[in-house]
Amino acid sequence: MQEKLAQIKLLALDVDGVLTDGTINIGESGEIFKGFNAKDGLGVSCALRSGLKVAIITGRKSEIIHRRAAELGITLLCEGVKDKYAELVRLTEELQLTQQQIAYMGDDLNDLPAFKAAGFTFAPQDAVAEVLANADCVVQKDGGRGAVRSAVEMILKAQNKWEAIIASYLQSGQGDKQ
């Protein structure tokens, strides 16, 4: 597993059930809010600061997702995606990466096609059984409750970058968004 994680250059993420707990709050005028976890946010900031690319691939369209992505510095935002496999392949080609350099985290059936396009797959511990059975790694956190942070830590530790992150915080604040 460490060898595979050491090769990762892009971590692609689903939103509902991965970056959030899967709750969708809709009012009369549309989606009202989503709850995001600060630990996941800081994990994304650390990933980006360490040179790891982070992408969001989601079937939904939401101004809330735009806002969260901008807040964290995620520029690879793919919304309204019906075929996550094709979208992840497109991103792989656009970024001139190989399949082995791609990790994907998903939690539900619509994420299974993207699993086929990634070299390494993660699932939150509360993902559906079919995703759990097909994931290379099930992190010990629920979606929207630190699952993304766990994946980022695993990748950066395998790449020998986590200690530099810790050292930078021991010296001073890093201004990361959470």
C-alpha positions as a LaTeX table, in Angstrom:
\begin{tabular}{lrrr}
\hline
Residue & $x$ (\AA) & $y$ (\AA) & $z$ (\AA) \\
\hline
Met1 & 0.00 & 0.00 & 0.00 \\
Gln2 & 2.79 & 2.47 & 0.89 \\
Glu3 & 4.38 & 2.06 & $-2.54$ \\
Lys4 & 1.08 & 2.83 & $-4.27$ \\
Leu5 & 0.40 & 5.88 & $-2.06$ \\
Ala6 & 3.91 & 7.21 & $-2.68$ \\
Gln7 & 3.04 & 7.56 & $-6.39$ \\
Ile8 & $-0.16$ & 9.62 & $-5.91$ \\
Lys9 & $-0.17$ & 13.09 & $-7.47$ \\
Leu10 & $-3.93$ & 13.71 & $-7.58$ \\
Leu11 & $-6.57$ & 13.00 & $-4.94$ \\
Ala12 & $-10.07$ & 13.22 & $-6.43$ \\
Leu13 & $-13.02$ & 13.46 & $-4.07$ \\
Asp14 & $-16.76$ & 13.05 & $-4.16$ \\
Val15 & $-18.64$ & 15.65 & $-2.09$ \\
Asp16 & $-21.82$ & 14.30 & $-0.47$ \\
Gly17 & $-20.81$ & 11.50 & 1.87 \\
Val18 & $-17.08$ & 12.23 & 1.55 \\
Leu19 & $-16.48$ & 15.94 & 2.16 \\
Thr20 & $-19.85$ & 16.09 & 3.94 \\
Asp21 & $-21.83$ & 13.58 & 5.99 \\
Gly22 & $-24.17$ & 13.09 & 3.04 \\
Thr23 & $-26.98$ & 15.25 & 4.36 \\
Ile24 & $-28.52$ & 17.45 & 1.65 \\
Asn25 & $-30.42$ & 20.42 & 3.09 \\
Ile26 & $-32.89$ & 21.80 & 0.54 \\
Gly27 & $-35.29$ & 24.66 & 1.03 \\
Glu28 & $-37.80$ & 26.34 & $-1.28$ \\
Ser29 & $-35.08$ & 28.07 & $-3.28$ \\
Gly30 & $-32.70$ & 25.13 & $-3.47$ \\
Glu31 & $-29.81$ & 23.87 & $-1.41$ \\
Ile32 & $-29.50$ & 25.85 & 1.81 \\
Phe33 & $-26.25$ & 24.60 & 3.33 \\
Lys34 & $-23.74$ & 21.76 & 3.62 \\
Gly35 & $-21.66$ & 20.91 & 6.68 \\
Phe36 & $-17.92$ & 20.59 & 6.08 \\
Asn37 & $-15.32$ & 19.36 & 8.55 \\
Ala38 & $-12.44$ & 21.68 & 9.50 \\
Lys39 & $-10.02$ & 18.73 & 9.82 \\
Asp40 & $-10.82$ & 17.68 & 6.25 \\
Gly41 & $-10.33$ & 21.29 & 5.15 \\
Leu42 & $-6.94$ & 21.57 & 6.82 \\
Gly43 & $-5.99$ & 18.21 & 5.30 \\
Val44 & $-6.82$ & 19.54 & 1.83 \\
Ser45 & $-4.77$ & 22.70 & 2.54 \\
Cys46 & $-1.81$ & 20.57 & 3.63 \\
Ala47 & $-2.15$ & 18.38 & 0.54 \\
Leu48 & $-2.12$ & 21.37 & $-1.78$ \\
Arg49 & 0.79 & 22.99 & 0.06 \\
Ser50 & 2.73 & 19.73 & $-0.30$ \\
Gly51 & 2.23 & 19.64 & $-4.08$ \\
Leu52 & $-0.60$ & 17.11 & $-4.17$ \\
Lys53 & $-3.39$ & 18.13 & $-6.56$ \\
Val54 & $-6.95$ & 17.86 & $-5.24$ \\
Ala55 & $-10.04$ & 17.60 & $-7.42$ \\
Ile56 & $-13.75$ & 17.49 & $-6.67$ \\
Ile57 & $-15.92$ & 15.30 & $-8.89$ \\
Thr58 & $-19.61$ & 15.47 & $-8.05$ \\
Gly59 & $-22.91$ & 14.73 & $-9.69$ \\
Arg60 & $-24.53$ & 17.78 & $-8.09$ \\
Lys61 & $-24.15$ & 21.47 & $-8.93$ \\
Ser62 & $-24.02$ & 23.86 & $-6.04$ \\
Glu63 & $-22.77$ & 27.35 & $-5.29$ \\
Ile64 & $-21.87$ & 25.98 & $-1.86$ \\
Ile65 & $-19.37$ & 23.59 & $-3.46$ \\
His66 & $-17.89$ & 26.46 & $-5.49$ \\
Arg67 & $-17.46$ & 28.46 & $-2.32$ \\
Arg68 & $-15.85$ & 25.62 & $-0.36$ \\
Ala69 & $-13.51$ & 24.74 & $-3.23$ \\
Ala70 & $-12.43$ & 28.40 & $-3.59$ \\
Glu71 & $-11.96$ & 28.70 & 0.17 \\
Leu72 & $-9.62$ & 25.70 & 0.20 \\
Gly73 & $-7.81$ & 26.53 & $-3.05$ \\
Ile74 & $-9.23$ & 23.61 & $-5.04$ \\
Thr75 & $-9.23$ & 24.66 & $-8.69$ \\
Leu76 & $-10.12$ & 21.27 & $-10.20$ \\
Leu77 & $-13.89$ & 21.34 & $-9.73$ \\
Cys78 & $-16.04$ & 19.05 & $-11.85$ \\
Glu79 & $-19.79$ & 19.42 & $-11.19$ \\
Gly80 & $-22.91$ & 17.89 & $-12.68$ \\
Val81 & $-20.88$ & 14.82 & $-13.65$ \\
Lys82 & $-22.94$ & 11.84 & $-14.77$ \\
Asp83 & $-19.98$ & 9.59 & $-15.66$ \\
Lys84 & $-17.30$ & 9.86 & $-12.97$ \\
Tyr85 & $-15.12$ & 7.30 & $-14.76$ \\
Ala86 & $-14.98$ & 9.40 & $-17.94$ \\
Glu87 & $-14.40$ & 12.58 & $-15.93$ \\
Leu88 & $-11.52$ & 11.07 & $-13.97$ \\
Val89 & $-9.96$ & 9.73 & $-17.19$ \\
Arg90 & $-10.33$ & 13.23 & $-18.72$ \\
Leu91 & $-8.62$ & 14.81 & $-15.69$ \\
Thr92 & $-5.84$ & 12.20 & $-15.83$ \\
Glu93 & $-5.16$ & 13.07 & $-19.46$ \\
Glu94 & $-5.47$ & 16.83 & $-18.92$ \\
Leu95 & $-2.96$ & 16.72 & $-16.06$ \\
Gln96 & $-0.73$ & 14.27 & $-17.97$ \\
Leu97 & $-0.80$ & 11.73 & $-15.15$ \\
Thr98 & $-0.96$ & 7.96 & $-15.17$ \\
Gln99 & $-3.70$ & 5.90 & $-13.55$ \\
Gln100 & $-1.24$ & 4.88 & $-10.80$ \\
Gln101 & $-0.83$ & 8.56 & $-9.87$ \\
Ile102 & $-4.56$ & 8.98 & $-9.17$ \\
Ala103 & $-6.39$ & 8.32 & $-5.91$ \\
Tyr104 & $-10.15$ & 8.62 & $-5.57$ \\
Met105 & $-12.41$ & 8.69 & $-2.51$ \\
Gly106 & $-16.10$ & 7.86 & $-2.84$ \\
Asp107 & $-18.89$ & 6.52 & $-0.67$ \\
Asp108 & $-21.79$ & 5.34 & $-2.83$ \\
Leu109 & $-22.65$ & 3.32 & $-5.92$ \\
Asn110 & $-22.22$ & 6.26 & $-8.31$ \\
Asp111 & $-18.53$ & 6.40 & $-7.27$ \\
Leu112 & $-17.76$ & 2.81 & $-8.31$ \\
Pro113 & $-17.04$ & 3.74 & $-11.96$ \\
Ala114 & $-14.38$ & 6.24 & $-10.81$ \\
Phe115 & $-12.75$ & 3.45 & $-8.79$ \\
Lys116 & $-11.90$ & 1.78 & $-12.12$ \\
Ala117 & $-10.06$ & 4.90 & $-13.34$ \\
Ala118 & $-7.96$ & 5.36 & $-10.18$ \\
Gly119 & $-4.77$ & 3.62 & $-9.17$ \\
Phe120 & $-5.78$ & 3.72 & $-5.50$ \\
Thr121 & $-9.22$ & 4.04 & $-3.93$ \\
Phe122 & $-10.40$ & 5.18 & $-0.52$ \\
Ala123 & $-13.78$ & 4.92 & 1.18 \\
Pro124 & $-15.05$ & 6.45 & 4.41 \\
Gln125 & $-16.00$ & 3.79 & 6.97 \\
Asp126 & $-19.70$ & 4.64 & 6.55 \\
Ala127 & $-19.71$ & 4.07 & 2.77 \\
Val128 & $-22.18$ & 1.56 & 1.31 \\
Ala129 & $-21.16$ & $-2.10$ & 1.42 \\
Glu130 & $-20.39$ & $-2.32$ & $-2.30$ \\
Val131 & $-17.96$ & 0.60 & $-2.09$ \\
Leu132 & $-16.34$ & $-0.78$ & 1.06 \\
Ala133 & $-15.83$ & $-4.10$ & $-0.73$ \\
Asn134 & $-14.16$ & $-2.42$ & $-3.73$ \\
Ala135 & $-11.97$ & 0.16 & $-1.96$ \\
Asp136 & $-8.24$ & $-0.36$ & $-1.58$ \\
Cys137 & $-8.44$ & 1.35 & 1.81 \\
Val138 & $-11.33$ & 2.05 & 4.17 \\
Val139 & $-10.35$ & 4.92 & 6.46 \\
Gln140 & $-11.54$ & 4.77 & 10.06 \\
Lys141 & $-13.57$ & 7.97 & 9.80 \\
Asp142 & $-17.03$ & 8.72 & 8.44 \\
Gly143 & $-17.64$ & 10.97 & 5.46 \\
Gly144 & $-17.66$ & 14.62 & 6.50 \\
Arg145 & $-16.03$ & 13.62 & 9.80 \\
Gly146 & $-12.32$ & 13.45 & 8.95 \\
Ala147 & $-12.29$ & 10.80 & 6.20 \\
Val148 & $-10.54$ & 13.08 & 3.70 \\
Arg149 & $-7.99$ & 14.16 & 6.31 \\
Ser150 & $-7.17$ & 10.49 & 7.00 \\
Ala151 & $-6.58$ & 9.82 & 3.30 \\
Val152 & $-4.40$ & 12.92 & 2.92 \\
Glu153 & $-2.30$ & 11.98 & 5.95 \\
Met154 & $-1.79$ & 8.46 & 4.59 \\
Ile155 & $-0.66$ & 9.80 & 1.20 \\
Leu156 & 1.66 & 12.47 & 2.63 \\
Lys157 & 3.18 & 10.03 & 5.13 \\
Ala158 & 3.87 & 7.54 & 2.32 \\
Gln159 & 5.54 & 10.37 & 0.40 \\
Asn160 & 7.62 & 11.41 & 3.43 \\
Lys161 & 5.98 & 14.86 & 3.45 \\
Trp162 & 3.95 & 14.68 & 6.67 \\
Glu163 & 6.87 & 15.39 & 9.01 \\
Ala164 & 7.60 & 18.61 & 7.10 \\
Ile165 & 3.97 & 19.64 & 7.60 \\
Ile166 & 4.24 & 19.03 & 11.34 \\
Ala167 & 7.58 & 20.88 & 11.52 \\
Ser168 & 6.07 & 23.89 & 9.75 \\
Tyr169 & 3.29 & 24.10 & 12.35 \\
Leu170 & 5.75 & 23.77 & 15.20 \\
Gln171 & 7.53 & 26.85 & 13.84 \\
Ser172 & 4.49 & 29.05 & 13.17 \\
Gly173 & 0.99 & 29.17 & 11.77 \\
Gln174 & 0.67 & 28.45 & 8.08 \\
Gly175 & $-2.42$ & 30.48 & 7.24 \\
Asp176 & $-4.19$ & 27.38 & 5.97 \\
Lys177 & $-7.91$ & 27.45 & 5.34 \\
Gln178 & $-10.01$ & 24.93 & 7.18 \\
\hline
\end{tabular}
